[in-house]
Amino acid sequence: MTNPATGVVEQEFPTMADSDVPAVIDRADREHTRWRDRPVEERAAALRRAADLFDQRSDELAALVMREMGKRPAEGKGELWLTARIFRYYAENGAAMIADETLEVEGAAAVIEKRSIGVVLGIMPWNYPYYQVARFAAANLILGNTILLKHAPSCPASSAAIERLLHDAGVPADAYINVYASNEQVAEIIADPRVHGVSLTGSERAGAAVAAIAGAHLTKVVLELGGSDPLIVLDTADVKATAAMAVAARMGNSGQACNAPKRMIVMADLYDAFVEEVAAQTAALVLGDPADEATTLAPLSSTQAAETLMAQLERAVEEGAVVRTGGRRLDRPGAWVEATVLTDIRPGTEAYEQELFGPVAIVFRVEDEAEAVRLANDTPFGLGAAVFSSDVERARRVGRQLDVGMVYINATEGSQADLPFGGVKRSGIGRELGQLGVEEFMNKRIVRI
């Protein structure tokens, strides 16, 4: 575990032995029948206790991720608040979500029985160490699946803390197993016939690799991958307020969010004023120690992340981008990159095509709605989008033309327990959260009488 604020390795955790992999899968497989057959009210009670524990241990858990990936405590506690809400949502609504459903069919009575499928594997990222686990684990635990959880290598302490918390809440030790696994061991787990599903949140490359292995073994996948989400400003009565929303959404978690508004697309009559506001508000962010309450922008998650982002920024400038503010890496140990605003990005350049995962906002100027839609859709990604206008029907008309999985009207993108989350194109396959989230790894068994 390397602290990104100092570059110091604070703790080491060993990867499990290759010989342990079959036994771990066997534990989860044997537990499945017992966990599945417990009354849903008992599973819900464990999830409800987990929600309470996430609230109670908020300070301790937020401090862990500050050390692991640099998250400011205020942001860590916000993530933990949402994590608790997700567990509580499935505890309170899970029984109704997985209740049998009567079908109207010709000549017979028929029912859809909503049942678990067995062991499922979760492969989680480092940017939201608790929330990402919650939106995968809570739905599957209420359904009766058992879980093997492989977290990001940079999050060993928080992943162990989640396992400990869930066991303290009453989830059986073999119903949720945290594994420190190598890529080769993950491939072995996916290939095992006792594993019936795999959910990954991460990069396109990781998603393609996991999907290839899963496909070869006919294993169901859910993939939540990258994003280059547009925020379209058609009109606004308050440029400063709209810019503030955009900056807060883009720079939150040091810009390390898949559904942050990475591309701001603004009508020509608002463009100059909007860029000026975004640049000023971005420049006002205080980059510093995440433990310091005065800090409003923390370091990136790792020195590798900082190096990757800086290489992208340098290449963008070489290809004609204009830096309105920021653009530099601080000369000190750790992963310190200034919050940055770029304009004049041209089609065909790397910055136009790639996802910039860090505190970098790109602002584009467009002349009309049609150009805004073309630009918004001109990306291999399709996670989410935001559209701003004082005319809600105008915003909805534009939103209906966007090739994305989620559209927010007059609000920046976010996440909530009862609202499904996911994208299209190279942003992924499937949905998490809400009713759709609990159905991804479900056996919808048809019974005809």
Stockholm file with secondary structure:
# STOCKHOLM 1.0

chainA/1-449         MTNPATGVVEQEFPTMADSDVPAVIDRADREHTRWRDRPVEERAAALRRAADLFDQRSDELAALVMREMGKRPAEGKGELWLTARIFRYYAENGAAMIADETLEVEGAAAVIEKRSIGVVLGIMPWNYPYYQVARFAAANLILGNTILLKHAPSCPASSAAIERLLHDAGVPADAYINVYASNEQVAEIIADPRVHGVSLTGSERAGAAVAAIAGAHLTKVVLELGGSDPLIVLDTADVKATAAMAVAARMGNSGQACNAPKRMIVMADLYDAFVEEVAAQTAALVLGDPADEATTLAPLSSTQAAETLMAQLERAVEEGAVVRTGGRRLDRPGAWVEATVLTDIRPGTEAYEQELFGPVAIVFRVEDEAEAVRLANDTPFGLGAAVFSSDVERARRVGRQLDVGMVYINATEGSQADLPFGGVKRSGIGRELGQLGVEEFMNKRIVRI
#=GR chainA/1-449 SS CEETTTTEECCCCCCCCGGGHHHHHHHHHHHHHHHHHSCHHHHHHHHHHHHHHHHHTHHHHHHHHHHHHCCCHHHHHHHHHHHHHHHHHHHHHHHHHTSCEEEEETTEEEEEEEEECSEEEEECCSSSTTHHHHHHHHHHHHHTCEEEEECCTTCHHHHHHHHHHHHHHTCCTTTEEECCCCHHHHHHHHHSTTEEEEEEESCHHHHHHHHHHHHHTTCEEEEECCCCCEEEESCCSCHHHHHHHHHHHHHGGGGCCTTSCCEEEEEHHHHHHHHHHHHHHHHTCCBCCTTSTTCSBCCCSCHHHHHHHHHHHHHHHHTTCEEEECCCBCSSSSCCBCCEEEECCCTTSHHHHSCCCSSEEEEEEESSHHHHHHHHHCSSEESEEEEECSSHHHHHHHHTTCCSSEEEESSCCCCCTTSCBCCEETTEESCBSHHHHHHTTEEEEEEEC
#=GC SS_cons         CEETTTTEECCCCCCCCGGGHHHHHHHHHHHHHHHHHSCHHHHHHHHHHHHHHHHHTHHHHHHHHHHHHCCCHHHHHHHHHHHHHHHHHHHHHHHHHTSCEEEEETTEEEEEEEEECSEEEEECCSSSTTHHHHHHHHHHHHHTCEEEEECCTTCHHHHHHHHHHHHHHTCCTTTEEECCCCHHHHHHHHHSTTEEEEEEESCHHHHHHHHHHHHHTTCEEEEECCCCCEEEESCCSCHHHHHHHHHHHHHGGGGCCTTSCCEEEEEHHHHHHHHHHHHHHHHTCCBCCTTSTTCSBCCCSCHHHHHHHHHHHHHHHHTTCEEEECCCBCSSSSCCBCCEEEECCCTTSHHHHSCCCSSEEEEEEESSHHHHHHHHHCSSEESEEEEECSSHHHHHHHHTTCCSSEEEESSCCCCCTTSCBCCEETTEESCBSHHHHHHTTEEEEEEEC
//
